[in-house]
């Protein structure tokens, strides 16, 4: 049995039956990382000794009959979540040697169930990017074709799941950073409703947009991970005190009554956008027909302000980033330039050397937009547009249960293709940004393969705190299409 091919649900079943051990499962993933990650570069930090120690502890809990859902399951963490005693870099030189003294709430939840935290995954620096080319350390490559990007900013997490370096992974999504890399790597990525999952211990990029979510091989695993990760956290003031359902019931709902009675909306504005790859359009049309065959009603809807989403996002997010990243000043923690003659010079040199070009670009945009005389013209206006986008979604969900779109306008692009053109790079998130601005949940499900052999994903979005509908529809669609998964290597 090739243990690295097991999904979370399959591994959980075999561990419970004691047909496999967590040590053997973990070792299988570690062997695969050792063999192939020098090519893929999915991980910043892997500690085999620590992972195997956690696996041994998990096996002991299983032997005592005290196992839980994720006991013994190897999971990767995006390197933006604080891990006590294990360095957390945010893929930035300014935090290259930073070792937190506490765990993020999501990390605590995995540890409480004796999961195996197999490594910290690469990412765009401070989650700013769409390709993982902005990492200060190295570029992660797409396991489907190593000349192409895996997407971003959670590209390391998505590549690790696709390459079967772990059973599942945790990512963060500020403007599509779970869904877009999941689409490019042929895996499932779920961005929960804002406030569904605690952000405590997650190094902030844009606090009103960031959300933590799962990246998995299939929808079942995504539901299982969300069951663990979600829930109110008093340590996070933005955590919603909403009741947590069992999201695997969405799968049971599909098995019981399919998708009958569900109405899916397709925004006319998305269909008329320029720059969409013809193969993405073909994939989307095929997905629409597949869903119609499952009994859904599909209607055209309108999101009239969606064309302003990219512009609004790239004001709001940099503004919040400029405030959040002000703390990295070389005084309290992180990199500090030691060749400065005075405090101001130390600030300048620390940030100039510690932050990469994309992070500096967004800090400058944000600081300018918040400056005296420009606040109302930029941040104030962008916030008004955000409110209009939220209203658009509220009206749209009066007419449908789920909104459909592609995840990205093109399949994964080649490494280096857009790195010198940040505006073109920003447009790669055109379908995903609105979801974050509105705070609603969204999921990416593999939907097709391009003529060049690269995966493409279908995006589904639903009402606030209605991830259940996404699980139900996503699972149904997943079962209806030919299984899309990276061939064994």
GIJORA-V967147 format. One record per residue. N is the residue number from 1. RES is the residue in one small letter. PHI is phi as a letter, one per 30 degrees, with the letter a starting at -180 (* if undefined). PSI is psi in degrees with one decimal (* if undefined). NEAR is the number of other C-alpha atoms within 10 Angstrom. Layout:
n & res & phi & psi & near
N & RES & PHI & PSI & NEAR
N & RES & PHI & PSI & NEAR
This chain:
n & res & phi & psi & near
1 & x & * & 128.8 & 6
2 & x & d & 97.7 & 8
3 & x & d & -28.1 & 17
4 & x & d & -12.3 & 21
5 & x & d & -5.3 & 18
6 & x & d & 138.4 & 17
7 & x & d & 172.8 & 21
8 & x & d & -45.8 & 25
9 & x & d & -42.5 & 18
10 & x & d & -44.7 & 14
11 & x & d & -41.1 & 24
12 & x & e & -43.4 & 21
13 & x & d & -45.2 & 14
14 & x & d & -35.6 & 15
15 & x & d & -41.4 & 22
16 & x & d & -35.6 & 19
17 & x & d & -5.2 & 11
18 & x & i & 30.6 & 13
19 & x & d & -20.1 & 9
20 & x & b & 164.6 & 17
21 & x & c & 156.9 & 23
22 & x & d & -34.3 & 28
23 & x & d & -46.1 & 21
24 & x & d & -40.7 & 15
25 & x & d & -46.4 & 23
26 & x & d & -41.8 & 29
27 & x & d & -35.4 & 20
28 & x & d & -43.2 & 19
29 & x & d & -41.7 & 22
30 & x & d & -38.9 & 24
31 & x & d & -39.5 & 14
32 & x & d & -40.0 & 17
33 & x & d & -46.0 & 24
34 & x & d & -34.6 & 13
35 & x & d & -37.1 & 10
36 & x & c & -15.6 & 16
37 & x & d & -12.5 & 20
38 & x & d & -17.7 & 11
39 & x & c & -45.6 & 13
40 & x & d & -38.7 & 21
41 & x & h & 50.4 & 21
42 & x & d & -27.1 & 35
43 & x & c & 140.4 & 26
44 & x & d & -43.2 & 22
45 & x & b & 127.7 & 17
46 & x & b & 127.6 & 18
47 & x & c & 91.4 & 13
48 & x & e & -38.7 & 17
49 & x & d & -45.2 & 10
50 & x & d & -41.9 & 15
51 & x & d & -43.8 & 22
52 & x & d & -33.5 & 23
53 & x & d & -42.7 & 13
54 & x & d & -38.0 & 25
55 & x & d & -40.1 & 28
56 & x & d & -42.4 & 20
57 & x & d & -39.5 & 19
58 & x & d & -42.0 & 27
59 & x & d & -35.4 & 23
60 & x & d & -41.1 & 16
61 & x & d & -38.9 & 17
62 & x & d & -42.7 & 21
63 & x & d & -30.8 & 13
64 & x & d & -1.2 & 9
65 & x & i & 23.8 & 10
66 & x & c & 24.5 & 12
67 & x & d & 153.7 & 20
68 & x & b & -174.7 & 16
69 & x & e & -39.9 & 19
70 & x & c & 14.4 & 25
71 & x & d & 120.8 & 26
72 & x & i & 1.2 & 32
73 & x & d & 122.5 & 30
74 & x & d & 123.4 & 30
75 & x & b & 140.4 & 27
76 & x & c & 149.9 & 27
77 & x & c & 131.8 & 28
78 & x & e & 139.1 & 31
79 & x & d & 39.5 & 33
80 & x & c & -6.2 & 28
81 & x & c & 128.6 & 28
82 & x & d & 133.7 & 29
83 & x & b & 117.4 & 24
84 & x & e & 123.2 & 15
85 & x & i & -3.4 & 12
86 & x & b & 128.8 & 20
87 & x & e & 145.0 & 20
88 & x & b & 109.7 & 26
89 & x & c & -19.6 & 30
90 & x & h & 24.1 & 30
91 & x & h & 35.2 & 28
92 & x & b & 142.8 & 25
93 & x & d & -28.1 & 20
94 & x & d & -21.6 & 26
95 & x & c & 22.1 & 20
96 & x & e & -33.7 & 17
97 & x & c & 18.4 & 15
98 & x & d & 125.7 & 18
99 & x & c & 109.7 & 17
100 & x & d & 156.6 & 17
101 & x & c & 6.0 & 11
102 & x & a & 164.4 & 14
103 & x & c & 146.7 & 19
104 & x & d & 153.6 & 19
105 & x & e & -41.7 & 23
106 & x & d & -40.6 & 27
107 & x & d & -42.0 & 22
108 & x & e & -40.1 & 17
109 & x & d & -40.2 & 16
110 & x & d & -41.4 & 20
111 & x & d & -35.9 & 16
112 & x & d & -24.2 & 12
113 & x & c & 10.7 & 19
114 & x & h & 39.5 & 25
115 & x & d & 162.9 & 25
116 & x & c & 116.7 & 28
117 & x & c & 97.7 & 27
118 & x & d & -21.6 & 31
119 & x & l & 169.8 & 29
120 & x & c & 122.3 & 31
121 & x & d & 148.4 & 30
122 & x & d & 161.7 & 37
123 & x & a & 167.2 & 41
124 & x & d & 141.7 & 33
125 & x & e & 124.9 & 28
126 & x & h & 29.2 & 27
127 & x & i & 22.9 & 33
128 & x & c & 94.9 & 27
129 & x & l & 169.9 & 27
130 & x & b & 16.9 & 28
131 & x & b & -7.4 & 35
132 & x & i & 14.6 & 30
133 & x & d & -13.3 & 27
134 & x & d & 6.2 & 27
135 & x & d & 139.7 & 25
136 & x & d & -12.2 & 23
137 & x & c & -48.4 & 18
138 & x & a & 165.0 & 17
139 & x & c & 129.4 & 23
140 & x & d & 143.4 & 35
141 & x & c & 150.1 & 27
142 & x & d & 123.9 & 33
143 & x & d & -22.8 & 30
144 & x & d & -32.5 & 23
145 & x & a & 108.6 & 16
146 & x & d & -1.1 & 14
147 & x & d & -6.7 & 14
148 & x & c & 158.2 & 21
149 & x & d & 156.2 & 29
150 & x & d & -0.2 & 40
151 & x & i & 178.5 & 35
152 & x & a & 171.3 & 34
153 & x & d & -10.0 & 34
154 & x & d & 39.5 & 37
155 & x & d & -36.0 & 35
156 & x & d & -40.7 & 35
157 & x & d & -45.2 & 38
158 & x & d & -41.6 & 43
159 & x & d & -37.6 & 35
160 & x & d & -39.9 & 33
161 & x & d & -44.9 & 27
162 & x & d & -39.3 & 28
163 & x & d & -1.0 & 26
164 & x & i & 46.6 & 24
165 & x & c & -8.7 & 30
166 & x & a & 165.4 & 33
167 & x & d & -29.4 & 29
168 & x & a & 170.4 & 27
169 & x & b & 157.2 & 31
170 & x & c & 132.4 & 29
171 & x & b & 178.0 & 33
172 & x & b & 152.4 & 32
173 & x & b & 112.4 & 27
174 & x & c & -31.2 & 28
175 & x & b & 19.2 & 33
176 & x & k & 11.1 & 35
177 & x & d & -4.4 & 34
178 & x & c & -48.2 & 33
179 & x & d & -42.3 & 37
180 & x & d & -47.6 & 38
181 & x & d & -32.2 & 35
182 & x & d & -42.3 & 37
183 & x & d & -46.8 & 31
184 & x & d & -24.8 & 33
185 & x & c & 3.4 & 34
186 & x & i & 34.5 & 33
187 & x & b & 179.5 & 28
188 & x & c & 132.8 & 32
189 & x & b & 127.3 & 34
190 & x & c & 119.0 & 34
191 & x & c & 112.3 & 33
192 & x & d & 169.3 & 29
193 & x & e & 143.1 & 26
194 & x & e & 124.2 & 27
195 & x & j & -10.9 & 27
196 & x & d & -38.7 & 28
197 & x & c & 135.9 & 26
198 & x & d & 139.7 & 26
199 & x & c & 3.8 & 25
200 & x & d & 126.7 & 21
201 & x & i & 4.6 & 20
202 & x & c & 121.7 & 25
203 & x & d & 122.3 & 21
204 & x & d & 138.9 & 23
205 & x & c & -71.8 & 24
206 & x & b & 104.8 & 23
207 & x & d & -29.2 & 17
208 & x & d & 0.1 & 17
209 & x & b & -31.4 & 23
210 & x & d & 139.2 & 25
211 & x & b & 142.9 & 29
212 & x & c & 139.7 & 28
213 & x & a & 173.6 & 29
214 & x & c & 150.0 & 30
215 & x & b & 123.6 & 35
216 & x & b & 173.7 & 31
217 & x & d & -29.4 & 28
218 & x & b & 174.3 & 25
219 & x & d & -35.4 & 30
220 & x & e & -46.4 & 22
221 & x & d & -36.3 & 21
222 & x & d & -41.6 & 25
223 & x & d & -41.0 & 26
224 & x & d & -41.8 & 19
225 & x & d & -39.2 & 25
226 & x & d & -34.4 & 24
227 & x & e & -40.3 & 17
228 & x & d & -43.4 & 17
229 & x & d & -31.2 & 22
230 & x & d & 171.3 & 25
231 & x & k & 154.5 & 20
232 & x & d & 140.8 & 19
233 & x & b & 112.8 & 19
234 & x & d & -15.4 & 12
235 & x & d & -10.3 & 12
236 & x & c & 112.0 & 15
237 & x & d & -15.8 & 12
238 & x & c & 3.2 & 18
239 & x & d & 129.2 & 19
240 & x & d & 134.1 & 19
241 & x & d & 51.3 & 12
242 & x & c & 147.5 & 12
243 & x & d & 141.3 & 11
244 & x & c & 113.3 & 14
245 & x & d & 173.1 & 15
246 & x & d & 105.9 & 13
247 & x & d & -16.7 & 22
248 & x & d & -12.8 & 21
249 & x & d & -22.1 & 15
250 & x & d & -34.3 & 23
251 & x & d & -42.5 & 22
252 & x & d & -36.7 & 14
253 & x & d & -41.7 & 17
254 & x & d & -43.4 & 18
255 & x & d & -29.1 & 13
256 & x & d & -44.8 & 9
257 & x & b & 17.0 & 9
258 & x & i & -142.7 & 18
259 & x & c & 14.8 & 22
260 & x & d & 138.8 & 12
261 & x & j & -9.8 & 11
262 & x & d & 141.6 & 16
263 & x & c & 127.5 & 18
264 & x & c & 134.5 & 25
265 & x & c & 141.4 & 22
266 & x & c & 115.3 & 20
267 & x & d & 125.2 & 18
268 & x & d & -29.3 & 14
269 & x & d & -33.9 & 15
270 & x & d & -33.3 & 20
271 & x & d & -23.3 & 13
272 & x & c & 7.9 & 9
273 & x & d & 143.4 & 12
274 & x & d & 153.9 & 8
275 & x & i & 7.4 & 10
276 & x & d & 128.6 & 17
277 & x & d & 134.6 & 13
278 & x & e & -33.2 & 12
279 & x & d & -30.7 & 17
280 & x & d & -41.2 & 24
281 & x & d & -42.6 & 16
282 & x & d & -43.8 & 13
283 & x & e & -45.0 & 19
284 & x & d & -40.8 & 23
285 & x & d & -40.1 & 12
286 & x & d & -41.5 & 15
287 & x & d & -40.3 & 22
288 & x & e & -45.4 & 20
289 & x & d & -37.7 & 12
290 & x & d & -44.8 & 16
291 & x & d & -37.3 & 19
292 & x & d & -37.6 & 16
293 & x & d & -20.2 & 12
294 & x & d & 1.3 & 17
295 & x & j & 7.6 & 14
296 & x & d & 158.5 & 19
297 & x & c & 130.0 & 17
298 & x & c & 131.0 & 19
299 & x & b & 156.5 & 14
300 & x & d & 135.2 & 14
301 & x & b & 179.3 & 20
302 & x & b & 135.1 & 16
303 & x & b & 77.9 & 21
304 & x & d & -23.6 & 15
305 & x & c & 9.0 & 18
306 & x & d & -25.3 & 24
307 & x & d & -16.1 & 16
308 & x & c & 2.0 & 16
309 & x & d & -44.3 & 22
310 & x & d & -45.2 & 21
311 & x & d & -43.5 & 16
312 & x & d & -44.0 & 24
313 & x & d & -44.1 & 24
314 & x & d & 12.5 & 18
315 & x & c & -51.1 & 22
316 & x & d & -49.3 & 25
317 & x & d & -48.0 & 25
318 & x & d & -33.3 & 27
319 & x & d & -46.1 & 26
320 & x & d & -36.2 & 22
321 & x & d & -39.8 & 23
322 & x & d & -32.6 & 24
323 & x & d & -45.0 & 17
324 & x & d & -36.5 & 16
325 & x & d & -0.9 & 18
326 & x & d & -22.7 & 10
327 & x & d & -19.4 & 12
328 & x & d & 77.7 & 19
329 & x & c & 4.2 & 22
330 & x & i & 0.6 & 20
331 & x & c & -50.1 & 14
332 & x & d & -44.7 & 9
333 & x & a & 167.3 & 14
334 & x & i & -173.2 & 20
335 & x & d & 143.5 & 22
336 & x & b & 126.0 & 21
337 & x & d & 126.9 & 19
338 & x & c & 4.2 & 10
339 & x & c & 17.0 & 10
340 & x & c & 150.1 & 14
341 & x & c & -21.0 & 8
342 & x & b & 173.9 & 8
343 & x & d & -47.1 & 12
344 & x & d & -42.5 & 11
345 & x & d & -38.0 & 12
346 & x & d & -43.7 & 19
347 & x & e & -50.7 & 17
348 & x & d & -48.6 & 15
349 & x & d & -38.2 & 19
350 & x & d & -48.1 & 23
351 & x & d & -35.2 & 22
352 & x & d & -37.5 & 14
353 & x & d & -30.1 & 14
354 & x & d & -34.3 & 24
355 & x & c & 142.2 & 24
356 & x & d & 173.7 & 20
357 & x & d & -38.0 & 14
358 & x & d & -39.7 & 18
359 & x & d & -43.7 & 25
360 & x & d & -40.6 & 16
361 & x & e & -45.1 & 14
362 & x & d & -33.8 & 20
363 & x & d & -42.5 & 23
364 & x & d & -44.6 & 16
365 & x & e & -46.1 & 19
366 & x & d & -43.4 & 24
367 & x & d & -41.8 & 18
368 & x & d & -44.8 & 19
369 & x & d & -24.2 & 22
370 & x & c & -4.0 & 23
371 & x & d & 159.6 & 13
372 & x & e & 129.7 & 9
373 & x & j & -14.8 & 10
374 & x & c & -12.8 & 13
375 & x & e & -52.2 & 17
376 & x & d & -37.1 & 14
377 & x & d & -29.2 & 11
378 & x & c & -73.3 & 21
379 & x & d & -42.6 & 25
380 & x & d & -44.9 & 17
381 & x & d & -42.0 & 14
382 & x & d & -37.8 & 21
383 & x & d & -34.9 & 17
384 & x & d & -41.5 & 13
385 & x & d & -39.8 & 20
386 & x & e & -42.4 & 23
387 & x & d & -38.5 & 13
388 & x & d & -39.2 & 18
389 & x & d & -40.9 & 23
390 & x & d & -41.6 & 22
391 & x & d & -37.5 & 15
392 & x & e & -45.0 & 18
393 & x & d & -39.8 & 24
394 & x & e & -44.2 & 15
395 & x & d & -39.7 & 13
396 & x & d & -38.6 & 22
397 & x & d & -5.2 & 19
398 & x & d & -21.4 & 9
399 & x & c & -14.1 & 14
400 & x & a & 165.4 & 20
401 & x & c & -34.6 & 20
402 & x & b & 142.5 & 23
403 & x & c & 132.6 & 24
404 & x & c & 145.8 & 22
405 & x & a & 165.8 & 23
406 & x & d & 165.7 & 28
407 & x & d & -42.6 & 31
408 & x & b & 152.1 & 28
409 & x & d & -16.7 & 23
410 & x & b & 161.1 & 19
411 & x & d & 177.3 & 28
412 & x & e & 134.4 & 26
413 & x & c & 168.3 & 18
414 & x & d & 148.2 & 17
415 & x & e & 129.8 & 19
416 & x & i & -10.6 & 14
417 & x & d & -35.7 & 12
418 & x & b & 4.3 & 16
419 & x & d & -26.3 & 17
420 & x & c & 0.7 & 9
421 & x & b & 80.2 & 10
422 & x & d & -31.3 & 13
423 & x & d & -41.9 & 11
424 & x & d & -39.0 & 12
425 & x & d & -43.4 & 16
426 & x & d & -34.5 & 18
427 & x & d & -13.6 & 16
428 & x & d & -12.4 & 26
429 & x & c & 17.9 & 23
430 & x & d & -30.9 & 23
431 & x & d & -17.1 & 24
432 & x & c & -23.5 & 28
433 & x & d & -40.1 & 25
434 & x & e & -35.2 & 26
435 & x & e & -41.8 & 25
436 & x & d & -39.8 & 26
437 & x & d & -34.0 & 25
438 & x & d & -14.9 & 22
439 & x & i & 15.9 & 23
440 & x & c & 164.4 & 22
441 & x & d & 153.6 & 23
442 & x & b & 153.7 & 30
443 & x & b & 144.0 & 34
444 & x & c & 126.3 & 34
445 & x & b & 132.4 & 28
446 & x & e & 133.3 & 29
447 & x & b & -11.8 & 26
448 & x & a & 170.5 & 25
449 & x & b & 132.6 & 18
450 & x & d & 170.4 & 16
451 & x & d & -18.8 & 8
452 & x & c & 6.9 & 8
453 & x & i & 22.5 & 12
454 & x & c & 139.5 & 22
455 & x & d & 156.0 & 24
456 & x & b & 143.8 & 31
457 & x & c & 154.2 & 32
458 & x & c & 132.7 & 26
459 & x & c & 135.5 & 27
460 & x & b & 135.8 & 26
461 & x & b & 145.5 & 29
462 & x & b & -179.2 & 26
463 & x & d & 162.3 & 24
464 & x & e & 131.2 & 17
465 & x & i & 22.1 & 20
466 & x & c & 47.7 & 18
467 & x & d & -23.1 & 26
468 & x & e & -41.7 & 20
469 & x & d & -36.2 & 24
470 & x & d & -41.1 & 29
471 & x & d & -45.2 & 27
472 & x & d & -51.5 & 25
473 & x & d & -39.2 & 27
474 & x & d & -41.9 & 26
475 & x & d & -43.3 & 23
476 & x & d & -44.2 & 22
477 & x & d & -42.4 & 22
478 & x & e & -40.1 & 19
479 & x & d & -24.2 & 12
480 & x & d & -22.9 & 15
481 & x & c & 159.9 & 15
482 & x & d & 132.9 & 11
483 & x & e & 123.9 & 12
484 & x & c & 113.3 & 18
485 & x & a & 143.9 & 17
486 & x & e & 127.3 & 17
487 & x & e & 150.0 & 9
488 & x & d & 137.6 & 7
489 & x & b & * & 8
